[in-house]
């Protein structure tokens, strides 16, 4: 183990917002204190929110994307997805959806219809993950990663467990197929656990506290819905759980390329953004049957 721990750069609170017509969101990134943690561009924490039984599922109606990936991790409730590349599905607790927008598509994310009729608690995280310039215009792709397919690694001294969604950790490899080196971990810590997370020193690393309270490197507390941004001056991060806690570990090699963004499009130049807007407006990102 390294004798020096990664320096904590900052602890960031999320901003509250409403997304679509049915998602209460807390978002620590992007914001005035951090624009991105490359390759991660956005963190949206939906809920936890109580959904009253309804026959009219709400959510985020059809909208376009190009040049990046959306990653959705469900902790409670069920979310339905469909897109103009022909993918559709429903994910529930423990499942992960990894959608590559690539060259462009439109998609909708709504409460699953059966879940909406029952009602209940909805809580999930959505990340936006950048793609290298060479891959931004690949055909759209959809990965539906079921909970049973995501390996779990026990922590030492019964400290909890971690699920490996992408990358490798503790001898386990996650099922997600990525375009750049990424390690995405779902870390479940029991109260009192003292765990040292070891990652490549050149990776950017963020710790998002989904729920609970932790102490990072012995002196920086973080609690529910706070993002801890770490410097990369060593390979290890000490995480001590003050209570039972759930932490999403966002780590990866930074994509060191120009970044041009406009709403749902993430490209490298303004000219590419203009082309994306023109393609969307001309219908080249696909149509749903109801659009005909």
TORBA-976384 format. One record per residue (C-alpha): residue number from 1; z, x, y. Coordinates in Angstrom, 2 decimals. Each point is the difference from the previous one (the first is absolute). Layout:
# residues N
> NUM|Z|X|Y
...
//
This chain:
# residues 292
> 1|0.00|0.00|0.00
> 2|-0.70|1.20|3.53
> 3|3.08|1.04|1.97
> 4|-1.29|-1.81|3.09
> 5|-0.72|-3.71|0.21
> 6|-2.80|-1.61|1.95
> 7|1.01|-0.61|3.58
> 8|0.30|-3.66|0.99
> 9|-2.42|-0.48|2.88
> 10|0.97|-3.52|1.02
> 11|1.32|-3.36|-1.21
> 12|-2.09|-2.92|1.22
> 13|0.81|-3.71|0.25
> 14|-2.78|-2.50|-0.67
> 15|-1.50|-2.42|2.52
> 16|0.02|-3.71|-0.84
> 17|-3.27|-1.93|0.01
> 18|-1.79|-2.96|-1.58
> 19|-3.11|0.77|-2.05
> 20|-2.46|-2.74|-0.93
> 21|1.56|-3.44|-0.18
> 22|2.75|0.73|-2.49
> 23|1.33|3.57|-0.02
> 24|3.13|1.12|1.86
> 25|-0.49|3.76|0.27
> 26|2.08|3.03|0.96
> 27|-2.25|2.98|0.74
> 28|1.29|3.53|0.78
> 29|-3.49|1.53|0.06
> 30|-2.22|0.22|1.93
> 31|2.06|-0.17|3.16
> 32|0.99|1.88|3.14
> 33|2.11|2.48|-1.98
> 34|-2.45|0.73|-2.80
> 35|-3.71|-0.76|-0.17
> 36|-0.51|1.03|-3.63
> 37|1.47|2.03|-2.85
> 38|-3.32|1.12|-1.46
> 39|-1.37|-1.15|-2.36
> 40|2.14|-3.11|0.71
> 41|-1.07|-2.01|3.04
> 42|2.15|-3.13|-0.06
> 43|3.15|-1.41|-1.59
> 44|0.54|-3.78|0.08
> 45|3.14|-1.43|-1.59
> 46|-0.46|-3.73|-0.59
> 47|3.28|-1.90|-0.33
> 48|2.25|-0.51|-1.70
> 49|-0.85|-3.54|1.09
> 50|0.66|-3.40|-1.51
> 51|-3.10|-2.04|-0.79
> 52|0.53|-3.76|-0.03
> 53|-1.95|-1.82|-2.75
> 54|-3.46|-0.91|1.24
> 55|-3.43|-1.00|-1.27
> 56|-1.63|2.02|2.78
> 57|0.44|3.74|-0.63
> 58|0.23|2.09|3.14
> 59|-0.57|3.69|0.56
> 60|-2.79|2.10|1.45
> 61|-3.40|-1.80|-0.04
> 62|-3.28|1.91|-0.54
> 63|-0.32|3.14|2.09
> 64|-2.07|3.22|-0.27
> 65|0.84|3.63|-0.81
> 66|-1.96|3.24|-0.22
> 67|0.84|3.68|-0.56
> 68|3.47|-0.16|-1.59
> 69|2.11|-1.55|-2.77
> 70|2.68|-2.68|0.01
> 71|2.91|0.42|-2.41
> 72|2.30|-2.97|-0.60
> 73|3.33|0.35|-1.86
> 74|1.69|-3.31|-0.89
> 75|3.78|-0.21|-0.31
> 76|0.43|-3.79|-0.02
> 77|-2.34|-2.99|-0.18
> 78|-3.71|-0.09|-0.82
> 79|-3.04|0.86|2.12
> 80|-3.60|-1.06|-0.65
> 81|-2.97|2.17|0.95
> 82|-3.75|-0.60|0.14
> 83|-2.78|1.95|1.65
> 84|-3.73|-0.10|0.62
> 85|-0.62|2.77|-2.56
> 86|0.90|-2.53|-2.72
> 87|3.58|1.05|-0.72
> 88|2.85|-2.48|-0.26
> 89|3.45|-0.06|-1.51
> 90|3.68|-0.76|0.45
> 91|2.80|2.56|0.00
> 92|3.73|-0.54|-0.43
> 93|3.28|1.96|-0.05
> 94|-0.55|3.65|-0.91
> 95|-3.81|-0.24|0.18
> 96|-2.16|2.07|2.35
> 97|-3.45|-0.77|1.37
> 98|-2.14|2.95|1.13
> 99|-3.12|-1.15|1.81
> 100|-2.69|2.43|1.15
> 101|-1.83|-1.53|2.96
> 102|-2.42|2.92|0.10
> 103|-3.35|-1.04|1.49
> 104|1.45|-3.36|0.95
> 105|1.01|-3.44|-1.19
> 106|1.95|-3.04|1.07
> 107|3.14|-1.07|-1.82
> 108|2.71|-2.64|0.16
> 109|3.66|0.43|-0.93
> 110|1.86|-3.28|-0.46
> 111|3.05|-1.30|-1.79
> 112|-0.85|-0.55|-3.65
> 113|-0.59|-3.76|-0.38
> 114|2.53|-0.57|-2.81
> 115|2.59|2.08|1.86
> 116|-0.64|-1.99|3.19
> 117|0.56|-3.28|-1.83
> 118|3.33|1.28|-1.41
> 119|1.11|1.81|3.12
> 120|2.35|2.96|-0.06
> 121|0.52|3.47|1.42
> 122|-2.98|2.13|1.01
> 123|0.37|3.74|0.59
> 124|-2.67|2.65|-0.18
> 125|-1.22|3.18|1.66
> 126|-3.55|0.71|1.05
> 127|-1.23|3.48|0.81
> 128|-3.29|1.11|1.52
> 129|-1.18|3.29|-1.50
> 130|-2.73|2.05|1.64
> 131|-3.02|1.29|-1.93
> 132|-1.84|3.32|0.48
> 133|-3.22|-0.17|2.01
> 134|-2.06|0.73|-3.10
> 135|1.34|-3.13|-1.72
> 136|0.25|-2.53|2.83
> 137|-3.20|-1.81|-0.96
> 138|0.50|-0.19|-3.78
> 139|-0.39|-3.46|-1.58
> 140|3.15|-2.15|0.20
> 141|2.37|0.22|-2.95
> 142|3.04|-1.97|-1.16
> 143|2.88|1.29|-2.14
> 144|2.57|-2.48|-1.23
> 145|2.95|2.07|-1.29
> 146|2.38|-2.12|-2.02
> 147|3.70|0.86|-0.08
> 148|-0.17|0.78|-3.72
> 149|-2.65|2.67|0.65
> 150|2.06|1.86|2.61
> 151|2.17|2.66|-1.67
> 152|3.70|0.23|0.83
> 153|1.94|3.29|-0.01
> 154|3.81|-0.07|-0.35
> 155|1.93|2.00|2.59
> 156|2.66|2.55|-0.98
> 157|3.62|-1.12|-0.50
> 158|-0.96|-3.69|-0.18
> 159|-0.97|0.10|3.66
> 160|-2.72|-2.60|-0.41
> 161|-3.73|0.29|-0.65
> 162|-3.32|0.55|1.69
> 163|-3.34|-1.65|-0.69
> 164|-3.09|2.19|0.32
> 165|-2.73|-2.10|1.60
> 166|-2.33|2.87|0.94
> 167|0.07|3.71|-0.69
> 168|2.38|1.65|-2.44
> 169|3.75|0.45|-0.07
> 170|2.57|0.88|-2.64
> 171|-2.63|0.30|-2.71
> 172|-1.48|-3.44|0.72
> 173|-3.36|-0.78|1.63
> 174|-0.64|-3.18|1.93
> 175|-2.96|-2.27|-0.80
> 176|-1.52|-0.08|3.50
> 177|-3.32|1.77|0.52
> 178|-0.03|1.61|3.47
> 179|-2.55|1.78|2.20
> 180|2.40|2.70|1.24
> 181|3.21|1.51|-1.43
> 182|2.71|-2.67|0.30
> 183|3.44|-0.48|-1.51
> 184|1.31|-3.56|0.41
> 185|3.40|-0.68|-1.56
> 186|2.21|-3.09|-0.19
> 187|3.52|1.49|-0.01
> 188|2.93|-2.12|-1.24
> 189|3.36|1.65|0.73
> 190|3.41|-1.11|-1.21
> 191|2.89|0.20|2.44
> 192|1.33|3.56|0.12
> 193|-3.15|1.56|-1.45
> 194|-0.82|3.46|1.39
> 195|-3.63|0.81|-0.73
> 196|-2.21|2.91|1.07
> 197|-3.63|-1.03|0.36
> 198|-2.39|2.93|-0.53
> 199|-3.55|-0.23|1.36
> 200|-2.75|2.46|0.96
> 201|1.03|1.72|3.27
> 202|-3.35|-0.69|1.72
> 203|0.28|-3.76|-0.53
> 204|0.92|-2.40|2.78
> 205|3.03|-2.00|-1.14
> 206|1.53|-3.26|1.15
> 207|2.88|-1.97|-1.51
> 208|-0.03|-3.73|0.72
> 209|3.28|-1.75|-0.76
> 210|-1.01|-3.38|-1.38
> 211|3.64|-0.95|-0.40
> 212|3.35|1.74|-0.11
> 213|1.37|3.06|1.79
> 214|-0.52|3.71|-0.67
> 215|0.94|3.37|1.46
> 216|-2.89|2.47|0.23
> 217|0.72|3.72|-0.28
> 218|3.70|-0.60|0.47
> 219|0.00|-1.03|3.64
> 220|-2.66|-2.59|0.90
> 221|0.83|-3.60|-0.95
> 222|-2.73|-2.58|-0.51
> 223|0.28|-3.67|-0.87
> 224|-2.09|-3.04|-0.89
> 225|-3.41|-0.08|1.73
> 226|0.22|3.49|1.45
> 227|-2.58|2.75|-0.55
> 228|1.15|3.61|-0.39
> 229|-2.71|2.51|0.98
> 230|0.46|3.50|-1.40
> 231|-1.29|3.37|1.10
> 232|-1.64|2.19|-2.64
> 233|1.93|3.26|0.19
> 234|1.20|-0.10|-3.62
> 235|-0.58|-1.88|-3.20
> 236|3.21|-2.00|-0.49
> 237|1.64|-3.11|1.45
> 238|3.59|-0.94|-0.80
> 239|0.57|-3.76|-0.10
> 240|3.52|-1.39|-0.43
> 241|0.44|-3.75|-0.50
> 242|2.82|-1.56|2.01
> 243|-0.69|-3.24|-1.88
> 244|-2.49|-1.24|-2.56
> 245|-3.31|0.80|1.70
> 246|-3.75|-0.34|-0.37
> 247|-2.14|2.65|1.70
> 248|-3.78|0.32|0.02
> 249|-1.04|3.67|0.06
> 250|-3.30|0.53|1.84
> 251|-1.30|3.52|-0.56
> 252|-3.41|1.58|0.07
> 253|-2.27|2.76|1.22
> 254|-1.02|-0.70|3.60
> 255|-3.65|-0.81|0.62
> 256|-0.78|2.40|2.84
> 257|-3.06|-1.71|1.43
> 258|-0.70|-1.88|3.24
> 259|1.30|-3.56|0.00
> 260|-1.65|-2.93|1.81
> 261|1.55|-3.44|-0.41
> 262|-0.76|-3.49|1.24
> 263|1.97|-2.88|-1.48
> 264|-0.89|-0.22|-3.70
> 265|-2.42|2.96|0.02
> 266|1.01|3.66|-0.52
> 267|-2.77|2.54|0.43
> 268|-0.52|3.51|1.42
> 269|-2.08|-0.69|3.13
> 270|-0.48|-2.76|2.55
> 271|-3.64|-0.27|-1.08
> 272|1.15|-0.79|-3.55
> 273|2.34|-2.65|1.38
> 274|-2.87|-1.60|1.89
> 275|-2.05|-0.04|-3.21
> 276|2.91|-1.64|-1.86
> 277|0.33|-2.72|2.63
> 278|-3.76|-0.63|-0.07
> 279|0.00|-0.24|-3.81
> 280|2.88|-2.46|0.05
> 281|-1.56|-2.17|2.70
> 282|-3.32|-0.08|-1.88
> 283|1.69|-1.15|-3.21
> 284|-0.46|3.25|-1.91
> 285|3.63|0.04|-1.16
> 286|-0.56|-3.01|-2.20
> 287|0.59|-3.74|-0.05
> 288|2.24|-2.36|-1.90
> 289|-1.48|-3.17|-1.56
> 290|1.52|-2.14|2.76
> 291|-1.92|2.07|2.60
> 292|-3.36|-1.19|-1.31
//
